Amino acid sequence: MTLEDILKKTVGLPLDFTDRKEVLYSCPCSRERIIRAIVALGEKEIKDIIEKGEEIEIQCEFCKNLFIFSLEELRSILENMR
């Protein structure tokens, strides 16, 4: 059954489809958006992360893209906040 067939059967009434569009999934995540999220943590939290001496990994919950930030990148983010 096509999606139209399923919809017609479920609704139980005659249906006229006036338009058809392809449905696509697109995640708007990007490195820039993740940087804005890191900035939102605040200066103290970013300093704490740097003091631990470990890079951080952030994974998008929607598309599962993985973003890794080195200590140098975190220091740069912190400097750009000032």
The first five atom37 places (N, CA, C, CB, O) and aatype in JSON, in Angstrom:
{
  "aatype": [12, 16, 10, 6, 3, 9, 10, 11, 11, 16, 19, 7, 10, 14, 10, 3, 13, 16, 3, 1, 11, 6, 19, 10, 18, 15, 4, 14, 4, 15, 1, 6, 1, 9, 9, 1, 0, 9, 19, 0, 10, 7, 6, 11, 6, 9, 11, 3, 9, 9, 6, 11, 7, 6, 6, 9, 6, 9, 5, 4, 6, 13, 4, 11, 2, 10, 13, 9, 13, 15, 10, 6, 6, 10, 1, 15, 9, 10, 6, 2, 12, 1],
  "atom_mask": [
    [1, 1, 1, 1, 1],
    [1, 1, 1, 1, 1],
    [1, 1, 1, 1, 1],
    [1, 1, 1, 1, 1],
    [1, 1, 1, 1, 1],
    [1, 1, 1, 1, 1],
    [1, 1, 1, 1, 1],
    [1, 1, 1, 1, 1],
    [1, 1, 1, 1, 1],
    [1, 1, 1, 1, 1],
    [1, 1, 1, 1, 1],
    [1, 1, 1, 0, 1],
    [1, 1, 1, 1, 1],
    [1, 1, 1, 1, 1],
    [1, 1, 1, 1, 1],
    [1, 1, 1, 1, 1],
    [1, 1, 1, 1, 1],
    [1, 1, 1, 1, 1],
    [1, 1, 1, 1, 1],
    [1, 1, 1, 1, 1],
    [1, 1, 1, 1, 1],
    [1, 1, 1, 1, 1],
    [1, 1, 1, 1, 1],
    [1, 1, 1, 1, 1],
    [1, 1, 1, 1, 1],
    [1, 1, 1, 1, 1],
    [1, 1, 1, 1, 1],
    [1, 1, 1, 1, 1],
    [1, 1, 1, 1, 1],
    [1, 1, 1, 1, 1],
    [1, 1, 1, 1, 1],
    [1, 1, 1, 1, 1],
    [1, 1, 1, 1, 1],
    [1, 1, 1, 1, 1],
    [1, 1, 1, 1, 1],
    [1, 1, 1, 1, 1],
    [1, 1, 1, 1, 1],
    [1, 1, 1, 1, 1],
    [1, 1, 1, 1, 1],
    [1, 1, 1, 1, 1],
    [1, 1, 1, 1, 1],
    [1, 1, 1, 0, 1],
    [1, 1, 1, 1, 1],
    [1, 1, 1, 1, 1],
    [1, 1, 1, 1, 1],
    [1, 1, 1, 1, 1],
    [1, 1, 1, 1, 1],
    [1, 1, 1, 1, 1],
    [1, 1, 1, 1, 1],
    [1, 1, 1, 1, 1],
    [1, 1, 1, 1, 1],
    [1, 1, 1, 1, 1],
    [1, 1, 1, 0, 1],
    [1, 1, 1, 1, 1],
    [1, 1, 1, 1, 1],
    [1, 1, 1, 1, 1],
    [1, 1, 1, 1, 1],
    [1, 1, 1, 1, 1],
    [1, 1, 1, 1, 1],
    [1, 1, 1, 1, 1],
    [1, 1, 1, 1, 1],
    [1, 1, 1, 1, 1],
    [1, 1, 1, 1, 1],
    [1, 1, 1, 1, 1],
    [1, 1, 1, 1, 1],
    [1, 1, 1, 1, 1],
    [1, 1, 1, 1, 1],
    [1, 1, 1, 1, 1],
    [1, 1, 1, 1, 1],
    [1, 1, 1, 1, 1],
    [1, 1, 1, 1, 1],
    [1, 1, 1, 1, 1],
    [1, 1, 1, 1, 1],
    [1, 1, 1, 1, 1],
    [1, 1, 1, 1, 1],
    [1, 1, 1, 1, 1],
    [1, 1, 1, 1, 1],
    [1, 1, 1, 1, 1],
    [1, 1, 1, 1, 1],
    [1, 1, 1, 1, 1],
    [1, 1, 1, 1, 1],
    [1, 1, 1, 1, 1]
  ],
  "atom_positions": [
    [[0.83, -1.19, 0.0], [0.0, 0.0, 0.0], [0.88, 1.26, 0.0], [-0.95, 0.0, 1.22], [1.92, 1.31, 0.66]],
    [[0.45, 2.23, -0.74], [1.14, 3.51, -0.73], [0.67, 4.31, 0.48], [0.9, 4.3, -2.06], [-0.31, 3.95, 1.13]],
    [[1.35, 5.39, 0.78], [0.92, 6.25, 1.87], [-0.47, 6.83, 1.6], [1.92, 7.38, 2.08], [-1.28, 6.99, 2.52]],
    [[-0.74, 7.15, 0.34], [-2.06, 7.67, -0.01], [-3.14, 6.62, 0.24], [-2.09, 8.12, -1.48], [-4.22, 6.95, 0.73]],
    [[-2.86, 5.37, -0.1], [-3.82, 4.29, 0.13], [-4.1, 4.12, 1.62], [-3.29, 2.97, -0.46], [-5.24, 3.95, 2.04]],
    [[-3.05, 4.17, 2.41], [-3.21, 4.03, 3.87], [-4.04, 5.18, 4.42], [-1.82, 4.0, 4.57], [-4.92, 4.97, 5.25]],
    [[-3.77, 6.39, 3.96], [-4.53, 7.56, 4.42], [-6.0, 7.46, 4.01], [-3.92, 8.85, 3.86], [-6.89, 7.74, 4.82]],
    [[-6.26, 7.06, 2.78], [-7.64, 6.91, 2.31], [-8.38, 5.86, 3.14], [-7.67, 6.53, 0.82], [-9.54, 6.06, 3.51]],
    [[-7.71, 4.75, 3.42], [-8.34, 3.68, 4.19], [-8.58, 4.12, 5.64], [-7.47, 2.42, 4.16], [-9.62, 3.79, 6.22]],
    [[-7.65, 4.85, 6.21], [-7.76, 5.29, 7.6], [-8.86, 6.33, 7.77], [-6.43, 5.87, 8.07], [-9.65, 6.26, 8.71]],
    [[-8.92, 7.3, 6.85], [-9.91, 8.37, 6.94], [-11.3, 7.83, 6.61], [-9.55, 9.53, 6.0], [-12.28, 8.22, 7.23]],
    [[-11.38, 6.96, 5.65], [-12.65, 6.36, 5.29], [-13.54, 7.24, 4.43], [0.0, 0.0, 0.0], [-14.7, 6.92, 4.21]],
    [[-13.01, 8.33, 3.95], [-13.75, 9.25, 3.09], [-12.95, 9.46, 1.81], [-14.03, 10.62, 3.81], [-11.74, 9.26, 1.79]],
    [[-13.62, 9.87, 0.74], [-12.88, 10.17, -0.49], [-11.93, 11.35, -0.26], [-13.85, 10.48, -1.66], [-12.3, 12.35, 0.35]],
    [[-10.72, 11.22, -0.74], [-9.73, 12.28, -0.58], [-9.2, 12.71, -1.94], [-8.57, 11.81, 0.32], [-9.02, 11.89, -2.84]],
    [[-8.97, 14.0, -2.08], [-8.3, 14.54, -3.26], [-6.97, 15.13, -2.81], [-9.19, 15.62, -3.99], [-6.94, 15.98, -1.92]],
    [[-5.9, 14.7, -3.41], [-4.59, 15.21, -3.07], [-4.26, 16.34, -4.04], [-3.52, 14.09, -3.12], [-4.18, 16.13, -5.25]],
    [[-4.07, 17.52, -3.5], [-3.81, 18.69, -4.35], [-2.33, 18.94, -4.58], [-4.43, 19.92, -3.72], [-1.95, 19.66, -5.5]],
    [[-1.49, 18.34, -3.75], [-0.06, 18.56, -3.89], [0.7, 17.39, -3.29], [0.37, 19.9, -3.22], [0.23, 16.73, -2.36]],
    [[1.86, 17.13, -3.81], [2.73, 16.07, -3.27], [4.12, 16.65, -3.09], [2.76, 14.81, -4.21], [4.65, 17.32, -3.98]],
    [[4.71, 16.38, -1.94], [6.06, 16.84, -1.67], [6.87, 15.71, -1.05], [6.05, 18.07, -0.75], [6.35, 14.9, -0.27]],
    [[8.13, 15.67, -1.41], [9.01, 14.69, -0.83], [9.38, 15.14, 0.58], [10.28, 14.48, -1.71], [9.69, 16.31, 0.81]],
    [[9.34, 14.23, 1.51], [9.69, 14.54, 2.89], [11.14, 14.16, 3.11], [8.76, 13.81, 3.9], [11.55, 13.02, 2.86]],
    [[11.92, 15.11, 3.58], [13.33, 14.88, 3.83], [13.67, 15.27, 5.26], [14.2, 15.67, 2.84], [13.07, 16.18, 5.83]],
    [[14.64, 14.59, 5.82], [15.13, 14.95, 7.14], [16.42, 15.73, 6.97], [15.34, 13.68, 8.03], [17.31, 15.32, 6.23]],
    [[16.51, 16.83, 7.66], [17.72, 17.64, 7.62], [17.98, 18.18, 9.01], [17.6, 18.79, 6.59], [17.11, 18.82, 9.6]],
    [[19.15, 17.92, 9.53], [19.5, 18.41, 10.87], [20.25, 19.72, 10.72], [20.35, 17.36, 11.65], [21.19, 19.82, 9.94]],
    [[19.84, 20.74, 11.47], [20.49, 22.04, 11.36], [21.75, 22.18, 12.21], [19.53, 23.12, 11.73], [22.28, 23.29, 12.35]],
    [[22.24, 21.09, 12.78], [23.42, 21.22, 13.64], [24.64, 21.61, 12.81], [23.68, 19.9, 14.4], [24.73, 21.29, 11.62]],
    [[25.56, 22.29, 13.44], [26.8, 22.68, 12.8], [27.82, 22.98, 13.9], [26.6, 23.93, 11.87], [27.46, 23.12, 15.07]],
    [[29.06, 23.05, 13.51], [30.12, 23.36, 14.47], [29.86, 24.73, 15.12], [31.51, 23.34, 13.77], [30.09, 24.91, 16.31]],
    [[29.38, 25.68, 14.33], [29.1, 27.02, 14.85], [28.0, 27.0, 15.91], [28.69, 27.96, 13.7], [28.09, 27.69, 16.92]],
    [[26.97, 26.2, 15.68], [25.89, 26.09, 16.68], [26.39, 25.44, 17.96], [24.71, 25.28, 16.11], [25.97, 25.83, 19.05]],
    [[27.28, 24.46, 17.83], [27.84, 23.81, 19.01], [28.72, 24.8, 19.77], [28.64, 22.55, 18.62], [28.71, 24.8, 21.0]],
    [[29.47, 25.62, 19.05], [30.29, 26.65, 19.72], [29.4, 27.6, 20.5], [31.14, 27.43, 18.69], [29.74, 27.98, 21.62]],
    [[28.28, 27.99, 19.93], [27.35, 28.88, 20.66], [26.83, 28.2, 21.93], [26.16, 29.29, 19.76], [26.61, 28.85, 22.95]],
    [[26.63, 26.88, 21.86], [26.18, 26.14, 23.05], [27.28, 26.11, 24.1], [25.76, 24.7, 22.67], [27.0, 26.23, 25.3]],
    [[28.53, 25.96, 23.67], [29.65, 25.98, 24.62], [29.75, 27.35, 25.27], [30.98, 25.61, 23.91], [29.94, 27.45, 26.48]],
    [[29.62, 28.41, 24.49], [29.67, 29.78, 25.02], [28.56, 29.98, 26.06], [29.52, 30.82, 23.88], [28.76, 30.66, 27.07]],
    [[27.41, 29.38, 25.81], [26.27, 29.51, 26.74], [26.57, 28.87, 28.1], [25.02, 28.87, 26.13], [25.92, 29.2, 29.08]],
    [[27.56, 27.97, 28.15], [27.94, 27.38, 29.44], [28.49, 28.43, 30.4], [28.98, 26.28, 29.24], [28.33, 28.32, 31.61]],
    [[29.12, 29.44, 29.84], [29.69, 30.5, 30.65], [31.19, 30.31, 30.85], [0.0, 0.0, 0.0], [31.73, 29.22, 30.68]],
    [[31.84, 31.41, 31.2], [33.3, 31.43, 31.33], [33.81, 30.46, 32.38], [33.76, 32.83, 31.66], [34.78, 29.74, 32.14]],
    [[33.18, 30.44, 33.52], [33.64, 29.57, 34.62], [33.6, 28.1, 34.22], [32.79, 29.8, 35.88], [34.56, 27.37, 34.46]],
    [[32.52, 27.67, 33.61], [32.38, 26.27, 33.21], [33.41, 25.89, 32.15], [30.96, 26.0, 32.69], [33.98, 24.8, 32.19]],
    [[33.64, 26.79, 31.21], [34.64, 26.51, 30.17], [36.03, 26.42, 30.78], [34.6, 27.6, 29.06], [36.82, 25.55, 30.42]],
    [[36.34, 27.32, 31.72], [37.63, 27.27, 32.42], [37.78, 25.94, 33.16], [37.77, 28.45, 33.41], [38.85, 25.34, 33.13]],
    [[36.74, 25.49, 33.81], [36.77, 24.2, 34.52], [37.07, 23.05, 33.56], [35.43, 23.96, 35.24], [37.84, 22.15, 33.89]],
    [[36.46, 23.07, 32.4], [36.69, 22.03, 31.4], [38.16, 22.05, 30.96], [35.76, 22.21, 30.17], [38.79, 21.0, 30.85]],
    [[38.69, 23.25, 30.72], [40.08, 23.38, 30.29], [41.03, 22.89, 31.38], [40.4, 24.84, 29.93], [42.02, 22.22, 31.09]],
    [[40.72, 23.23, 32.63], [41.57, 22.82, 33.75], [41.63, 21.3, 33.9], [41.07, 23.44, 35.04], [42.64, 20.77, 34.38]],
    [[40.59, 20.61, 33.51], [40.6, 19.14, 33.56], [41.55, 18.56, 32.53], [39.18, 18.59, 33.34], [41.95, 17.4, 32.63]],
    [[41.92, 19.36, 31.52], [42.92, 18.96, 30.55], [42.47, 17.95, 29.52], [0.0, 0.0, 0.0], [43.29, 17.23, 28.96]],
    [[41.19, 17.87, 29.27], [40.68, 16.9, 28.3], [39.89, 17.6, 27.2], [39.8, 15.84, 29.0], [39.17, 18.57, 27.45]],
    [[40.05, 17.08, 25.98], [39.19, 17.59, 24.91], [37.76, 17.15, 25.19], [39.66, 17.08, 23.5], [37.52, 16.22, 25.96]],
    [[36.82, 17.84, 24.58], [35.43, 17.44, 24.8], [34.82, 16.95, 23.49], [34.6, 18.62, 25.38], [35.18, 17.4, 22.41]],
    [[33.9, 16.03, 23.63], [33.15, 15.5, 22.5], [31.68, 15.79, 22.73], [33.39, 13.97, 22.31], [31.13, 15.52, 23.8]],
    [[31.05, 16.35, 21.73], [29.62, 16.65, 21.8], [28.96, 15.99, 20.61], [29.35, 18.21, 21.82], [29.37, 16.19, 19.47]],
    [[27.93, 15.19, 20.88], [27.22, 14.49, 19.82], [25.81, 15.04, 19.69], [27.19, 12.97, 20.08], [25.08, 15.15, 20.68]],
    [[25.42, 15.37, 18.47], [24.07, 15.84, 18.2], [23.09, 14.69, 18.5], [23.92, 16.33, 16.72], [23.28, 13.57, 18.03]],
    [[22.08, 14.98, 19.27], [21.11, 13.95, 19.64], [20.2, 13.56, 18.48], [20.28, 14.42, 20.8], [19.55, 12.51, 18.53]],
    [[20.13, 14.39, 17.46], [19.22, 14.13, 16.36], [19.88, 13.36, 15.22], [18.66, 15.43, 15.83], [19.35, 12.35, 14.75]],
    [[21.06, 13.84, 14.76], [21.7, 13.2, 13.6], [22.93, 12.38, 13.99], [22.1, 14.25, 12.58], [23.51, 11.7, 13.15]],
    [[23.32, 12.46, 15.24], [24.47, 11.7, 15.78], [25.83, 12.17, 15.27], [24.3, 10.25, 15.45], [26.82, 11.46, 15.45]],
    [[25.9, 13.36, 14.63], [27.21, 13.91, 14.25], [28.01, 14.18, 15.51], [27.06, 15.23, 13.4], [27.47, 14.63, 16.53]],
    [[29.31, 13.89, 15.44], [30.19, 14.06, 16.59], [31.09, 15.26, 16.36], [31.02, 12.79, 16.84], [31.73, 15.38, 15.31]],
    [[31.15, 16.15, 17.34], [31.99, 17.33, 17.28], [33.0, 17.23, 18.41], [31.15, 18.65, 17.39], [32.64, 17.05, 19.57]],
    [[34.28, 17.34, 18.06], [35.36, 17.24, 19.04], [36.06, 18.58, 19.12], [36.36, 16.09, 18.68], [36.41, 19.18, 18.1]],
    [[36.28, 19.05, 20.37], [36.94, 20.33, 20.61], [38.19, 20.09, 21.44], [35.99, 21.34, 21.31], [38.11, 19.57, 22.55]],
    [[39.34, 20.48, 20.89], [40.61, 20.34, 21.6], [40.72, 21.43, 22.67], [41.81, 20.41, 20.61], [39.93, 22.37, 22.7]],
    [[41.71, 21.28, 23.53], [41.95, 22.3, 24.55], [42.26, 23.64, 23.91], [43.1, 21.87, 25.49], [41.83, 24.68, 24.4]],
    [[43.0, 23.63, 22.81], [43.33, 24.88, 22.11], [42.07, 25.55, 21.58], [44.31, 24.6, 20.95], [41.93, 26.78, 21.66]],
    [[41.16, 24.77, 21.05], [39.9, 25.33, 20.54], [39.07, 25.91, 21.69], [39.09, 24.26, 19.79], [38.45, 26.96, 21.54]],
    [[39.06, 25.21, 22.82], [38.3, 25.71, 23.97], [38.92, 27.01, 24.49], [38.26, 24.66, 25.1], [38.2, 27.94, 24.87]],
    [[40.25, 27.08, 24.51], [40.92, 28.32, 24.93], [40.57, 29.46, 23.97], [42.45, 28.12, 24.98], [40.34, 30.59, 24.4]],
    [[40.52, 29.16, 22.69], [40.17, 30.17, 21.69], [38.74, 30.65, 21.88], [40.36, 29.6, 20.26], [38.47, 31.85, 21.77]],
    [[37.83, 29.73, 22.15], [36.43, 30.1, 22.4], [36.36, 31.02, 23.62], [35.55, 28.84, 22.62], [35.65, 32.02, 23.61]],
    [[37.09, 30.67, 24.65], [37.12, 31.46, 25.88], [37.67, 32.86, 25.61], [37.97, 30.75, 26.97], [37.12, 33.85, 26.1]],
    [[38.74, 32.96, 24.84], [39.33, 34.26, 24.51], [38.36, 35.12, 23.68], [40.64, 34.07, 23.73], [38.27, 36.33, 23.9]],
    [[37.66, 34.5, 22.76], [36.71, 35.24, 21.92], [35.5, 35.72, 22.71], [36.25, 34.37, 20.77], [34.8, 36.64, 22.27]],
    [[35.25, 35.11, 23.86], [34.13, 35.55, 24.71], [34.45, 36.87, 25.39], [33.8, 34.48, 25.76], [33.55, 37.64, 25.73]],
    [[35.73, 37.12, 25.6], [36.15, 38.31, 26.37], [36.13, 39.55, 25.54], [37.52, 38.12, 26.93], [36.46, 40.63, 26.04]]
  ]
}
